[in-house]
Amino acid sequence: MKSLHLIGLIALAAVALQAQPTNGAVYWSTSQPDCSSLNNETAVTITDSSGTTIGYSCYVSGTFVWLAAGRGWSTSIRVAPASAPVGVDYSFYYTNGNALSLNTTGSQTVSGSDVNFALYANQPAELDLLGFTSDAPGYRSTATGSVYATFYCPDPTTCGNVLPQLLYSALPTTPWSLSVPITWDSLTSTQWSAEGIDDGASRRVSLVIYNEDQTATTYTVRVYNSAGTLVGTGTTPSIPPLQNLGNGVLGEGVTYGVLLSTVVSPLPSGIFKVLIDGGSLYSAVEMLQVNGASATTLQVAYDTAPLAASSAAAIRRSDFKRSRVESTPKPVFSPLPR
């Protein structure tokens, strides 16, 4: 649970919390762990259902910048802890950053914009997103947006080994199954790049940009051909920033998804490089390559914008969302059955 805008969801889990105050998958330590190796983070307080502190957890958090669920699309999120139990918290958002209520199945069947549970060491979980809660049971519309994920651990080593995976597909109608990497809050950048091919027909490239900063931003998109020559430049609309929830707490940002050819046209033939430049402001980026009946997620890399060598984009710890996790004590999550 990440605080202010999710407080109403605490009530939905009240029964489970009352029944499971201190046993089950214990993903906290009774003494405060040193979490400084996780980008100087401070341990968060874990409380039982009466609000009494029972321990402390390190944490890692990040965003899956795209989900698609309903109208033939499905999204699954998989994770398994390694050496010790973990607490898992997923929150769903529309592309405009507002809370998104989805129905889920798999390891947990719930309805809402926030799902949390605890996992024992080596216990895998898969959460399947079906579609809008309001659209059940047919799910005739496609819900799109992002997932904010937080993982709580009794020590920094366990948190450092957490690596969730999001997959979305339109099987069996479309033979795609795409794996989407998480962008950790500590690994955002101001510039990103990837390589693709877009012939305007069977081969297409799409682009997703998620604003990870506190200022609305227009992103510059540059395309370089196989000779390394700049052959096209375009700009996105202004993408709103992380929401200000008050008291120093920032919520979700806005996600912008589009075909690359909508931003830069014409595109060169053959392989090209795409550079997404946010100036001095931070973002997360995803790119997809469609080849006829197949598709894949492209590897995006940290990059440097032209003429910016003296202030090159750096991998850095993001303080923007840290307050979301550390601002309030976290009620203990109920364990998944095993």
N, C-alpha and C positions, 0 to 999 in steps of 0.2 A: 504494500500500500504506500503510495507516494505522497500522501498528505492531503492538502486542503480540498481539491476538487474531487477526491475519491472518498471523502470521509463517509458519505452515505453508503458506500459499498461495504464498510466494516460490518454494518448490521446484517448484511446478507450471509456473512460467515460466522455470525455470533454463536450459533449452536455448535458448530465445529470447534470454535475457539474455547467455549466453555468446557467441552468434553476433552480437550487436548491441551492443557495449559503448559505442561512441562515434560511430557514424555513423547515417544515417537521418534521421528528423525530430528535429532538435536543438532541444529546447524549453527549454534551459538556457543560461546565460551563463557563460563561463569566469571572468569577474570577478563579484564579488557585486553584484547589482543593488540599487538603493534601492527597496524595496517599501513604504516608509512611507506612500505615498499610498493604499494599500489598507488603510486602518484601522490604520496603524502596524505592519503585519506585518513579520516578519523572513524573509529568504530562506531556503529549505530547501536542504540539501545533496543533490546528486545524485551517486550513485556507480556505478561499473561493477561487473561481476560479481565482481570480486576485492575489492570494498570500497574501492577507491581513489576519492577525490573527483575528479570530472571537471568539475563546475560547480555552479551555484546557480540556483534557480528561485523566482520569486514564485508565489503561488497564490491561488485563491479556492475556497471550499467552501460547500456547502449541502445541503439535504435536499428531495427529492421525497417528500411525506408519505404518498403512496398509490401502490401498484401492484396490478395484478390480472393474473394469468397462469395459464392452464389452464382446462379445462372451458368452452371457448368464448371465454374472455377472453384478450386479448393486450395486451402493453405494449411500446412502442417508445420508445427514448431517442435523440434526434437532437442533433448538435452539429457545428459547423464553425468552425475558427479563422479569424481575419481576417488580420492583418498578419504573423504569424509562427507557427511550429509550437506545438502544445500537447501536454502529457501528460495523459491522461484516466484517471481511476480511479473506478470505480463499485463500491460495496459494497451488498449486499442484506440486508435484515433482516426477520424476522417482526414482527408488530405488537407482540410483547412485547420487542422490541429484540435478540433473539438472531440470530446469523448465519443466513441463509437461502440454501440451495444451489439455484440455478436452472440450467436449460439455456438457452443463448442461441444465436441464429443471426443472420444479417444480416452486418454488417461483421466480426464475430468469432464463431466457433462454439466455445463452451467450456462446461464444467460447473463450477460452484462459486459461492461467495458473494462473490467479488471478481473484477472484470474490469478490466484496464488495457491501454492501448495508446497509441501516439504518432501524432499527425496532422501532416501537412505544412500549410503555410499554404493556406487556402481548400479543404482536403480535407474533405468532409462524411462523417459516419459515422452509421449507424443500428444500434443494438443492439436486437434483438428478443428479448423474454423469453417463453419457451415455457411454463414451468411448473416444478414441483418436479423436481429431478434424479431423485429416487427414484420419480417417477410416469411416467417416460418408457416407451414412446413415446406412450402414449395421452393422458396429461395429463388424467385424469378428475376431478381435484380442482383447486380454484382456490387458488392461492397469493396471499396478500395481505400487505402490509407496506409498507416504505419503502425508498428508495434514497438513500445518502449519496454525493455526488459531489464530487470534488476535481479541479481543473484547474491544471496547472503550466505556467508561461510564462517566457520569458527576460527579460521586462520587465513592469512594471505596466500599461502601456497595453494589451498583448495580453490580460492577465488581465481588465482592466476591460471588454473588448469581448466576452468569452465569454458567451453566453446560450443554454444548453441548453433543450431542450423534451422533455417526456414526454407521450406520447399513449397512452391505453388505450381499448379498444373490445371489443365482442362481435360484430363483423361476421362473417358476414352475418345471423346470427339476430336480433340487436338492432341497429337502425340508429343506434348511438351511436359517435362518435369524439370523445373528450374530451381537451383539451389541459390539462395540469397545470403550473402555473408552479413554479419552484424557489424555495425560501425560503433565501436566502443566510444564512450564519451571522452576518453583520454586520447583518442586517436583521430580527431577531426583535423581538417586541413583547409587552407584557403584556396588551393588549386588541386585539381585532379585531372588525370588523363587516362585514356584507353584507346585501343586500336580496333577498327571495325571495317566492314565493307557494306556499302549501301548502293544498290543499282536502281532503286526505285521500283523494283519488281519483286522478285522472289527473295532478295536479300535486303533486309531492313535493319536499321539500328534505332533503338529507342533510348531515351535518357530520362533519368529521375534525379531531381535535385531536392535535397531537404535542407532548409535553412537552420543551421545550428548556432545562430548568433542572436544578438539582441536588437539588431537593426534590420529593417526591410532592405532587401538587396536585389539589384538587377545584375545577373551574371552574364559575363562575356564568354561566348563559345567560339573557339578558334579551331579550324580544321586545316591540317597539313597533309599534302599529298605524299606519294611514295618517294619523292625526291627531297622531302623535308621543307617544301615551299609552302608558305601560308597562302591558301587558295580561297578561303571563305571565313567570314566573321559574322556573328549574329549576337543578339542579346535576348535574354528571357524577359518576360514581364517582371515587375517588382514582386518578389516573393516575401510575404510577411515573416516576421521573426518569431522566436520563442514567445509564448504567451506569458505575460506578467500576471502571476496569481496573487501578488501582494506579499508583504512581509519578507521580501527578498527571495521568494520562491518563484521559479520559472517553470512553465508548463511546456507543452509540445509546440514544435514549429510547424510550418506549412510545407507540404510536399507538392512538387510540380513535376508531372510526368508528360512526356511529349515525344513524338517522332523527331529524330535529329533533323530531318529534312524540313521540318516546320520552322526551325530556328536558323539553319544555315542551308542555303540552296543557291545554285546546284552543288551537289557533292561530287568529289572527284571519283574517277573510276579506280577500281582496285583498292588495295589496302590504304587506309588513311589513319591519321592520329587525331583524336579529339581532345582539346584542352578546355576545361571548365575553370574559369577564373572568377573568384569572388572578391578580388581586391584584397583588403586586409581582414575580411570577414569570413567566418568559418562555416563549413557545410559538410554534408555527407552526400555521396554520389553513387548511383548505380546505373549501369548500362547493360542493355540486352542486345544480342545478335540473333536475328531470325534468318534462317536459311531454309526457305521453302516450308516443309512440314516439320522442321525441327527448330529448336531455339536453345540458347545458352546464355548464362550470365557472364559478361566479360569481366576480366580482372581490371580493376581500376587502381591507379598508382598515385602516390603523392607526387606533385610536380611543382614547377616554378614558372610563373608567368614571364613573358618577355620583358627585358629591361628591369627585372626585379631581383637581380642577383644579390644586391646588397640587403634585401629584406625578403629572402626566399621563404616560401611557405615551410613551416616546420611541423612535425608531429608534436603535439603538445597536449598537456592535460587540460581538460575543459572544466573551468570552474562554474560555467553557466548552469549546469544541471545538478551539480553536487548538492546544492541546497535542497533539491527535491527529495533526496534520499536522507540527508542528515537532519532535516528540519524538525522532524517529529519522531518519537519512539514508534517502533513497529510491532503490532500485535503478532504473536506467534502464529505461524501457518500450520494448518492441519496436514498430516502426512497422507500421501497416496497409499492405498492398500497394496499389500504385496503377498 
